[in-house]
Amino acid sequence: MHTFAVHAQFLSLAEREDAVAPSHWRHDLNDGSLTYRFDSSQNTFTWDAPAIASMPAGFGAPLTDRAKRLLERWDSVKDMLGSTDRPEPDFVLVDHDVDELRLIWKQEQAEVVVGAG
């Protein structure tokens, strides 16, 4: 599974269980890991690439509207990058509190913020 698919499944699972979902997510597109933290803590939890790959597809199915919007947004960012011949970023930071994605390219030292809407 891709890190965004796991992120979406986790959001859906938390929403259906009426639990608080983490607000801050870091997708490392180089190594395939996914890290998250809750707003109230600096502690993080990371799934490495083998853990992400071993997760069964649809473990939190069906997806909630919020999770679907996340995946749609990521798809639109990938389409935008494809139209500019720009590679995927090294990292994508997702902040659900302010509803934005931050795309980060290390080598170019570039960062692009994609807000809602």
LOVOVEX-174676 format. One record per residue: residue number from 0; residue in one letter; x, y negated, z of N, C-alpha, C in turn. Coordinates in steps of 0.2 Angstrom, whole numbers, plus 5000, padded with zeros to 4 digits. Example, Ala and Ser with C-alpha at 12.3 -4.5 7.8 and 13.67 -1.06 7.14 Angstrom:
2
pt num: 0, residuo: a, n.east: 5066, n.north: 5028, n.up: 5039, ca.east: 5062, ca.north: 5022, ca.up: 5039, c.east: 5066, c.north: 5016, c.up: 5039 .
pt num: 1, residuo: s, n.east: 5064, n.north: 5011, n.up: 5035, ca.east: 5068, ca.north: 5005, ca.up: 5036, c.east: 5064, c.north: 5000, c.up: 5039 .
//
This chain:
117
pt num: 0, residuo: m, n.east: 5004, n.north: 5006, n.up: 5000, ca.east: 5000, ca.north: 5000, ca.up: 5000, c.east: 5004, c.north: 4994, c.up: 5000 .
pt num: 1, residuo: h, n.east: 5002, n.north: 4988, n.up: 4997, ca.east: 5005, ca.north: 4982, ca.up: 4997, c.east: 5004, c.north: 4979, c.up: 5004 .
pt num: 2, residuo: t, n.east: 5008, n.north: 4974, n.up: 5006, ca.east: 5007, ca.north: 4971, ca.up: 5012, c.east: 5001, c.north: 4967, c.up: 5013 .
pt num: 3, residuo: f, n.east: 4999, n.north: 4964, n.up: 5007, ca.east: 4992, ca.north: 4960, ca.up: 5007, c.east: 4986, c.north: 4965, c.up: 5008 .
pt num: 4, residuo: a, n.east: 4987, n.north: 4971, n.up: 5005, ca.east: 4981, ca.north: 4976, ca.up: 5006, c.east: 4981, c.north: 4978, c.up: 5014 .
pt num: 5, residuo: v, n.east: 4986, n.north: 4979, n.up: 5017, ca.east: 4986, ca.north: 4980, ca.up: 5024, c.east: 4984, c.north: 4974, c.up: 5028 .
pt num: 6, residuo: h, n.east: 4986, n.north: 4968, n.up: 5027, ca.east: 4984, ca.north: 4962, ca.up: 5030, c.east: 4976, c.north: 4962, c.up: 5029 .
pt num: 7, residuo: a, n.east: 4973, n.north: 4963, n.up: 5023, ca.east: 4966, ca.north: 4962, ca.up: 5022, c.east: 4962, c.north: 4968, c.up: 5026 .
pt num: 8, residuo: q, n.east: 4965, n.north: 4974, n.up: 5026, ca.east: 4962, ca.north: 4979, ca.up: 5030, c.east: 4962, c.north: 4978, c.up: 5038 .
pt num: 9, residuo: f, n.east: 4967, n.north: 4975, n.up: 5040, ca.east: 4968, ca.north: 4973, ca.up: 5047, c.east: 4963, c.north: 4968, c.up: 5049 .
pt num: 10, residuo: l, n.east: 4962, n.north: 4962, n.up: 5045, ca.east: 4957, ca.north: 4957, ca.up: 5046, c.east: 4950, c.north: 4960, c.up: 5046 .
pt num: 11, residuo: s, n.east: 4949, n.north: 4964, n.up: 5042, ca.east: 4942, ca.north: 4967, ca.up: 5041, c.east: 4941, c.north: 4971, c.up: 5048 .
pt num: 12, residuo: l, n.east: 4946, n.north: 4975, n.up: 5050, ca.east: 4945, ca.north: 4980, ca.up: 5055, c.east: 4944, c.north: 4975, c.up: 5062 .
pt num: 13, residuo: a, n.east: 4948, n.north: 4970, n.up: 5063, ca.east: 4947, ca.north: 4966, ca.up: 5068, c.east: 4940, c.north: 4962, c.up: 5068 .
pt num: 14, residuo: e, n.east: 4938, n.north: 4960, n.up: 5062, ca.east: 4931, ca.north: 4956, ca.up: 5062, c.east: 4926, c.north: 4961, c.up: 5063 .
pt num: 15, residuo: r, n.east: 4926, n.north: 4967, n.up: 5061, ca.east: 4920, ca.north: 4972, ca.up: 5062, c.east: 4920, c.north: 4974, c.up: 5069 .
pt num: 16, residuo: e, n.east: 4926, n.north: 4974, n.up: 5073, ca.east: 4926, ca.north: 4976, ca.up: 5080, c.east: 4925, c.north: 4970, c.up: 5084 .
pt num: 17, residuo: d, n.east: 4924, n.north: 4964, n.up: 5082, ca.east: 4923, ca.north: 4958, ca.up: 5085, c.east: 4929, c.north: 4957, c.up: 5090 .
pt num: 18, residuo: a, n.east: 4935, n.north: 4958, n.up: 5087, ca.east: 4941, ca.north: 4957, ca.up: 5090, c.east: 4945, c.north: 4951, c.up: 5087 .
pt num: 19, residuo: v, n.east: 4950, n.north: 4948, n.up: 5091, ca.east: 4953, ca.north: 4942, ca.up: 5088, c.east: 4959, c.north: 4945, c.up: 5083 .
pt num: 20, residuo: a, n.east: 4959, n.north: 4942, n.up: 5077, ca.east: 4964, ca.north: 4944, ca.up: 5073, c.east: 4970, c.north: 4940, c.up: 5073 .
pt num: 21, residuo: p, n.east: 4976, n.north: 4942, n.up: 5072, ca.east: 4982, ca.north: 4938, ca.up: 5072, c.east: 4981, c.north: 4932, c.up: 5067 .
pt num: 22, residuo: s, n.east: 4984, n.north: 4926, n.up: 5069, ca.east: 4983, ca.north: 4920, ca.up: 5065, c.east: 4989, c.north: 4919, c.up: 5060 .
pt num: 23, residuo: h, n.east: 4995, n.north: 4922, n.up: 5062, ca.east: 5001, ca.north: 4920, ca.up: 5058, c.east: 5004, c.north: 4927, c.up: 5055 .
pt num: 24, residuo: w, n.east: 5005, n.north: 4927, n.up: 5049, ca.east: 5007, ca.north: 4933, ca.up: 5045, c.east: 5013, c.north: 4931, c.up: 5041 .
pt num: 25, residuo: r, n.east: 5018, n.north: 4936, n.up: 5041, ca.east: 5024, ca.north: 4935, ca.up: 5036, c.east: 5025, c.north: 4941, c.up: 5032 .
pt num: 26, residuo: h, n.east: 5024, n.north: 4940, n.up: 5026, ca.east: 5025, ca.north: 4945, ca.up: 5021, c.east: 5032, c.north: 4945, c.up: 5018 .
pt num: 27, residuo: d, n.east: 5036, n.north: 4950, n.up: 5019, ca.east: 5043, ca.north: 4950, ca.up: 5016, c.east: 5042, c.north: 4954, c.up: 5010 .
pt num: 28, residuo: l, n.east: 5042, n.north: 4950, n.up: 5004, ca.east: 5041, ca.north: 4954, ca.up: 4998, c.east: 5047, c.north: 4957, c.up: 4995 .
pt num: 29, residuo: n, n.east: 5053, n.north: 4955, n.up: 4998, ca.east: 5059, ca.north: 4959, ca.up: 4997, c.east: 5060, c.north: 4966, c.up: 5000 .
pt num: 30, residuo: d, n.east: 5058, n.north: 4966, n.up: 5006, ca.east: 5059, ca.north: 4973, ca.up: 5009, c.east: 5053, c.north: 4976, c.up: 5010 .
pt num: 31, residuo: g, n.east: 5047, n.north: 4973, n.up: 5009, ca.east: 5040, ca.north: 4976, ca.up: 5010, c.east: 5038, c.north: 4977, c.up: 5017 .
pt num: 32, residuo: s, n.east: 5040, n.north: 4973, n.up: 5021, ca.east: 5038, ca.north: 4973, ca.up: 5028, c.east: 5033, c.north: 4968, c.up: 5029 .
pt num: 33, residuo: l, n.east: 5029, n.north: 4968, n.up: 5035, ca.east: 5024, ca.north: 4964, ca.up: 5036, c.east: 5024, c.north: 4962, c.up: 5044 .
pt num: 34, residuo: t, n.east: 5024, n.north: 4956, n.up: 5046, ca.east: 5025, ca.north: 4954, ca.up: 5053, c.east: 5019, c.north: 4949, c.up: 5054 .
pt num: 35, residuo: y, n.east: 5016, n.north: 4950, n.up: 5060, ca.east: 5011, ca.north: 4946, ca.up: 5063, c.east: 5012, c.north: 4944, c.up: 5070 .
pt num: 36, residuo: r, n.east: 5009, n.north: 4938, n.up: 5072, ca.east: 5008, ca.north: 4936, ca.up: 5079, c.east: 5002, c.north: 4933, c.up: 5080 .
pt num: 37, residuo: f, n.east: 5000, n.north: 4933, n.up: 5086, ca.east: 4994, ca.north: 4929, ca.up: 5088, c.east: 4996, c.north: 4922, c.up: 5090 .
pt num: 38, residuo: d, n.east: 4991, n.north: 4918, n.up: 5089, ca.east: 4992, ca.north: 4910, ca.up: 5091, c.east: 4994, c.north: 4909, c.up: 5098 .
pt num: 39, residuo: s, n.east: 4992, n.north: 4913, n.up: 5102, ca.east: 4994, ca.north: 4912, ca.up: 5109, c.east: 5001, c.north: 4915, c.up: 5112 .
pt num: 40, residuo: s, n.east: 5004, n.north: 4917, n.up: 5107, ca.east: 5011, ca.north: 4921, ca.up: 5109, c.east: 5016, c.north: 4920, c.up: 5103 .
pt num: 41, residuo: q, n.east: 5022, n.north: 4920, n.up: 5106, ca.east: 5028, ca.north: 4920, ca.up: 5101, c.east: 5030, c.north: 4927, c.up: 5099 .
pt num: 42, residuo: n, n.east: 5027, n.north: 4932, n.up: 5103, ca.east: 5029, ca.north: 4939, ca.up: 5101, c.east: 5026, c.north: 4941, c.up: 5095 .
pt num: 43, residuo: t, n.east: 5030, n.north: 4945, n.up: 5091, ca.east: 5028, ca.north: 4947, ca.up: 5085, c.east: 5028, c.north: 4955, c.up: 5084 .
pt num: 44, residuo: f, n.east: 5024, n.north: 4957, n.up: 5080, ca.east: 5024, ca.north: 4965, ca.up: 5078, c.east: 5026, c.north: 4965, c.up: 5071 .
pt num: 45, residuo: t, n.east: 5030, n.north: 4970, n.up: 5069, ca.east: 5032, ca.north: 4971, ca.up: 5062, c.east: 5031, c.north: 4978, c.up: 5060 .
pt num: 46, residuo: w, n.east: 5028, n.north: 4979, n.up: 5054, ca.east: 5027, ca.north: 4986, ca.up: 5051, c.east: 5033, c.north: 4985, c.up: 5046 .
pt num: 47, residuo: d, n.east: 5037, n.north: 4990, n.up: 5046, ca.east: 5042, ca.north: 4990, ca.up: 5040, c.east: 5039, c.north: 4993, c.up: 5034 .
pt num: 48, residuo: a, n.east: 5043, n.north: 4993, n.up: 5029, ca.east: 5041, ca.north: 4996, ca.up: 5022, c.east: 5038, c.north: 5003, c.up: 5022 .
pt num: 49, residuo: p, n.east: 5042, n.north: 5008, n.up: 5026, ca.east: 5040, ca.north: 5015, ca.up: 5026, c.east: 5033, c.north: 5015, c.up: 5030 .
pt num: 50, residuo: a, n.east: 5032, n.north: 5011, n.up: 5035, ca.east: 5025, ca.north: 5011, ca.up: 5038, c.east: 5020, c.north: 5008, c.up: 5034 .
pt num: 51, residuo: i, n.east: 5021, n.north: 5003, n.up: 5030, ca.east: 5016, ca.north: 5000, ca.up: 5026, c.east: 5015, c.north: 5005, c.up: 5020 .
pt num: 52, residuo: a, n.east: 5020, n.north: 5009, n.up: 5017, ca.east: 5019, ca.north: 5014, ca.up: 5012, c.east: 5015, c.north: 5020, c.up: 5014 .
pt num: 53, residuo: s, n.east: 5015, n.north: 5021, n.up: 5021, ca.east: 5012, ca.north: 5027, ca.up: 5023, c.east: 5005, c.north: 5026, c.up: 5026 .
pt num: 54, residuo: m, n.east: 5003, n.north: 5020, n.up: 5026, ca.east: 4996, ca.north: 5018, ca.up: 5028, c.east: 4991, c.north: 5021, c.up: 5023 .
pt num: 55, residuo: p, n.east: 4986, n.north: 5024, n.up: 5025, ca.east: 4981, ca.north: 5026, ca.up: 5020, c.east: 4977, c.north: 5020, c.up: 5017 .
pt num: 56, residuo: a, n.east: 4976, n.north: 5021, n.up: 5010, ca.east: 4972, ca.north: 5016, ca.up: 5007, c.east: 4965, c.north: 5016, c.up: 5010 .
pt num: 57, residuo: g, n.east: 4962, n.north: 5010, n.up: 5012, ca.east: 4956, ca.north: 5009, ca.up: 5014, c.east: 4955, c.north: 5011, c.up: 5021 .
pt num: 58, residuo: f, n.east: 4960, n.north: 5011, n.up: 5025, ca.east: 4959, ca.north: 5013, ca.up: 5032, c.east: 4954, c.north: 5008, c.up: 5036 .
pt num: 59, residuo: g, n.east: 4953, n.north: 5002, n.up: 5034, ca.east: 4949, ca.north: 4998, ca.up: 5038, c.east: 4943, c.north: 4996, c.up: 5033 .
pt num: 60, residuo: a, n.east: 4942, n.north: 5000, n.up: 5028, ca.east: 4936, ca.north: 4999, ca.up: 5023, c.east: 4930, c.north: 4999, c.up: 5027 .
pt num: 61, residuo: p, n.east: 4925, n.north: 4995, n.up: 5024, ca.east: 4925, ca.north: 4991, ca.up: 5018, c.east: 4928, c.north: 4984, c.up: 5020 .
pt num: 62, residuo: l, n.east: 4930, n.north: 4980, n.up: 5015, ca.east: 4933, ca.north: 4974, ca.up: 5017, c.east: 4928, c.north: 4968, c.up: 5018 .
pt num: 63, residuo: t, n.east: 4929, n.north: 4964, n.up: 5023, ca.east: 4925, ca.north: 4959, ca.up: 5025, c.east: 4926, c.north: 4953, c.up: 5020 .
pt num: 64, residuo: d, n.east: 4921, n.north: 4948, n.up: 5020, ca.east: 4922, ca.north: 4942, ca.up: 5015, c.east: 4929, c.north: 4939, c.up: 5016 .
pt num: 65, residuo: r, n.east: 4931, n.north: 4938, n.up: 5022, ca.east: 4937, ca.north: 4934, ca.up: 5024, c.east: 4943, c.north: 4938, c.up: 5021 .
pt num: 66, residuo: a, n.east: 4943, n.north: 4945, n.up: 5021, ca.east: 4948, ca.north: 4949, ca.up: 5019, c.east: 4948, c.north: 4948, c.up: 5011 .
pt num: 67, residuo: k, n.east: 4942, n.north: 4949, n.up: 5008, ca.east: 4942, ca.north: 4948, ca.up: 5001, c.east: 4945, c.north: 4941, c.up: 4998 .
pt num: 68, residuo: r, n.east: 4943, n.north: 4936, n.up: 5002, ca.east: 4945, ca.north: 4929, ca.up: 5000, c.east: 4953, c.north: 4929, c.up: 5000 .
pt num: 69, residuo: l, n.east: 4956, n.north: 4933, n.up: 5005, ca.east: 4963, ca.north: 4933, ca.up: 5006, c.east: 4966, c.north: 4936, c.up: 5000 .
pt num: 70, residuo: l, n.east: 4964, n.north: 4942, n.up: 4998, ca.east: 4966, ca.north: 4946, ca.up: 4992, c.east: 4965, c.north: 4942, c.up: 4985 .
pt num: 71, residuo: e, n.east: 4959, n.north: 4938, n.up: 4985, ca.east: 4958, ca.north: 4934, ca.up: 4979, c.east: 4963, c.north: 4929, c.up: 4978 .
pt num: 72, residuo: r, n.east: 4964, n.north: 4926, n.up: 4984, ca.east: 4969, ca.north: 4920, ca.up: 4984, c.east: 4976, c.north: 4922, c.up: 4982 .
pt num: 73, residuo: w, n.east: 4978, n.north: 4928, n.up: 4985, ca.east: 4985, ca.north: 4931, ca.up: 4983, c.east: 4985, c.north: 4932, c.up: 4975 .
pt num: 74, residuo: d, n.east: 4980, n.north: 4935, n.up: 4973, ca.east: 4979, ca.north: 4937, ca.up: 4966, c.east: 4980, c.north: 4930, c.up: 4962 .
pt num: 75, residuo: s, n.east: 4976, n.north: 4925, n.up: 4964, ca.east: 4977, ca.north: 4919, ca.up: 4960, c.east: 4984, c.north: 4916, c.up: 4960 .
pt num: 76, residuo: v, n.east: 4987, n.north: 4917, n.up: 4966, ca.east: 4994, ca.north: 4914, ca.up: 4966, c.east: 4999, c.north: 4918, c.up: 4962 .
pt num: 77, residuo: k, n.east: 4998, n.north: 4925, n.up: 4962, ca.east: 5002, ca.north: 4929, ca.up: 4957, c.east: 5001, c.north: 4927, c.up: 4950 .
pt num: 78, residuo: d, n.east: 4994, n.north: 4926, n.up: 4948, ca.east: 4993, ca.north: 4924, ca.up: 4941, c.east: 4996, c.north: 4917, c.up: 4940 .
pt num: 79, residuo: m, n.east: 4996, n.north: 4912, n.up: 4944, ca.east: 4999, ca.north: 4906, ca.up: 4944, c.east: 5006, c.north: 4907, c.up: 4942 .
pt num: 80, residuo: l, n.east: 5010, n.north: 4911, n.up: 4947, ca.east: 5017, ca.north: 4912, ca.up: 4946, c.east: 5018, c.north: 4915, c.up: 4939 .
pt num: 81, residuo: g, n.east: 5014, n.north: 4920, n.up: 4937, ca.east: 5015, ca.north: 4923, ca.up: 4931, c.east: 5015, c.north: 4918, c.up: 4925 .
pt num: 82, residuo: s, n.east: 5011, n.north: 4913, n.up: 4925, ca.east: 5010, ca.north: 4908, ca.up: 4920, c.east: 5016, c.north: 4904, c.up: 4920 .
pt num: 83, residuo: t, n.east: 5020, n.north: 4903, n.up: 4925, ca.east: 5026, ca.north: 4899, ca.up: 4925, c.east: 5032, c.north: 4903, c.up: 4924 .
pt num: 84, residuo: d, n.east: 5032, n.north: 4909, n.up: 4923, ca.east: 5038, ca.north: 4914, ca.up: 4923, c.east: 5042, c.north: 4913, c.up: 4929 .
pt num: 85, residuo: r, n.east: 5039, n.north: 4911, n.up: 4935, ca.east: 5042, ca.north: 4911, ca.up: 4941, c.east: 5042, c.north: 4918, c.up: 4945 .
pt num: 86, residuo: p, n.east: 5047, n.north: 4920, n.up: 4948, ca.east: 5046, ca.north: 4927, ca.up: 4951, c.east: 5042, c.north: 4926, c.up: 4958 .
pt num: 87, residuo: e, n.east: 5040, n.north: 4932, n.up: 4960, ca.east: 5037, ca.north: 4932, ca.up: 4967, c.east: 5041, c.north: 4929, c.up: 4972 .
pt num: 88, residuo: p, n.east: 5039, n.north: 4925, n.up: 4977, ca.east: 5043, ca.north: 4923, ca.up: 4982, c.east: 5046, c.north: 4928, c.up: 4986 .
pt num: 89, residuo: d, n.east: 5051, n.north: 4926, n.up: 4990, ca.east: 5054, ca.north: 4931, ca.up: 4995, c.east: 5049, c.north: 4932, c.up: 5001 .
pt num: 90, residuo: f, n.east: 5046, n.north: 4927, n.up: 5003, ca.east: 5042, ca.north: 4928, ca.up: 5009, c.east: 5035, c.north: 4924, c.up: 5007 .
pt num: 91, residuo: v, n.east: 5030, n.north: 4926, n.up: 5010, ca.east: 5024, ca.north: 4922, ca.up: 5010, c.east: 5021, c.north: 4922, c.up: 5017 .
pt num: 92, residuo: l, n.east: 5021, n.north: 4916, n.up: 5020, ca.east: 5018, ca.north: 4915, ca.up: 5027, c.east: 5011, c.north: 4913, c.up: 5026 .
pt num: 93, residuo: v, n.east: 5007, n.north: 4917, n.up: 5030, ca.east: 4999, ca.north: 4915, ca.up: 5030, c.east: 4998, c.north: 4913, c.up: 5037 .
pt num: 94, residuo: d, n.east: 4995, n.north: 4907, n.up: 5037, ca.east: 4992, ca.north: 4904, ca.up: 5043, c.east: 4985, c.north: 4903, c.up: 5042 .
pt num: 95, residuo: h, n.east: 4981, n.north: 4907, n.up: 5046, ca.east: 4974, ca.north: 4907, ca.up: 5046, c.east: 4971, c.north: 4901, c.up: 5049 .
pt num: 96, residuo: d, n.east: 4974, n.north: 4898, n.up: 5054, ca.east: 4972, ca.north: 4893, ca.up: 5058, c.east: 4971, c.north: 4887, c.up: 5053 .
pt num: 97, residuo: v, n.east: 4976, n.north: 4885, n.up: 5049, ca.east: 4975, ca.north: 4880, ca.up: 5044, c.east: 4973, c.north: 4882, c.up: 5037 .
pt num: 98, residuo: d, n.east: 4972, n.north: 4889, n.up: 5036, ca.east: 4970, ca.north: 4891, ca.up: 5030, c.east: 4975, c.north: 4890, c.up: 5024 .
pt num: 99, residuo: e, n.east: 4981, n.north: 4892, n.up: 5025, ca.east: 4986, ca.north: 4891, ca.up: 5019, c.east: 4991, c.north: 4896, c.up: 5019 .
pt num: 100, residuo: l, n.east: 4994, n.north: 4897, n.up: 5013, ca.east: 4999, ca.north: 4901, ca.up: 5011, c.east: 5005, c.north: 4897, c.up: 5010 .
pt num: 101, residuo: r, n.east: 5011, n.north: 4899, n.up: 5012, ca.east: 5017, ca.north: 4896, ca.up: 5011, c.east: 5022, c.north: 4901, c.up: 5007 .
pt num: 102, residuo: l, n.east: 5024, n.north: 4899, n.up: 5001, ca.east: 5028, ca.north: 4903, ca.up: 4997, c.east: 5035, c.north: 4901, c.up: 4998 .
pt num: 103, residuo: i, n.east: 5039, n.north: 4906, n.up: 4999, ca.east: 5046, ca.north: 4904, ca.up: 5001, c.east: 5051, c.north: 4908, c.up: 4996 .
pt num: 104, residuo: w, n.east: 5055, n.north: 4904, n.up: 4993, ca.east: 5061, ca.north: 4907, ca.up: 4989, c.east: 5067, c.north: 4905, c.up: 4992 .
pt num: 105, residuo: k, n.east: 5071, n.north: 4910, n.up: 4995, ca.east: 5077, ca.north: 4909, ca.up: 4999, c.east: 5083, c.north: 4906, c.up: 4994 .
pt num: 106, residuo: q, n.east: 5084, n.north: 4909, n.up: 4989, ca.east: 5090, ca.north: 4907, ca.up: 4985, c.east: 5089, c.north: 4900, c.up: 4982 .
pt num: 107, residuo: e, n.east: 5083, n.north: 4898, n.up: 4980, ca.east: 5081, ca.north: 4892, ca.up: 4977, c.east: 5080, c.north: 4887, c.up: 4982 .
pt num: 108, residuo: q, n.east: 5080, n.north: 4889, n.up: 4989, ca.east: 5078, ca.north: 4885, ca.up: 4994, c.east: 5072, c.north: 4881, c.up: 4993 .
pt num: 109, residuo: a, n.east: 5067, n.north: 4884, n.up: 4990, ca.east: 5060, ca.north: 4881, ca.up: 4988, c.east: 5055, c.north: 4884, c.up: 4992 .
pt num: 110, residuo: e, n.east: 5050, n.north: 4879, n.up: 4993, ca.east: 5044, ca.north: 4881, ca.up: 4997, c.east: 5038, c.north: 4878, c.up: 4994 .
pt num: 111, residuo: v, n.east: 5032, n.north: 4882, n.up: 4993, ca.east: 5026, ca.north: 4879, ca.up: 4990, c.east: 5021, c.north: 4881, c.up: 4995 .
pt num: 112, residuo: v, n.east: 5017, n.north: 4876, n.up: 4997, ca.east: 5011, ca.north: 4877, ca.up: 5001, c.east: 5004, c.north: 4877, c.up: 4997 .
pt num: 113, residuo: v, n.east: 5001, n.north: 4882, n.up: 4998, ca.east: 4994, ca.north: 4883, ca.up: 4994, c.east: 4989, c.north: 4883, c.up: 4999 .
pt num: 114, residuo: g, n.east: 4985, n.north: 4877, n.up: 4999, ca.east: 4979, ca.north: 4877, ca.up: 5004, c.east: 4973, c.north: 4880, c.up: 5001 .
pt num: 115, residuo: a, n.east: 4968, n.north: 4879, n.up: 5006, ca.east: 4961, ca.north: 4882, ca.up: 5004, c.east: 4958, c.north: 4878, c.up: 4998 .
pt num: 116, residuo: g, n.east: 4954, n.north: 4881, n.up: 4994, ca.east: 4950, ca.north: 4878, ca.up: 4989, c.east: 4954, c.north: 4875, c.up: 4984 .
//
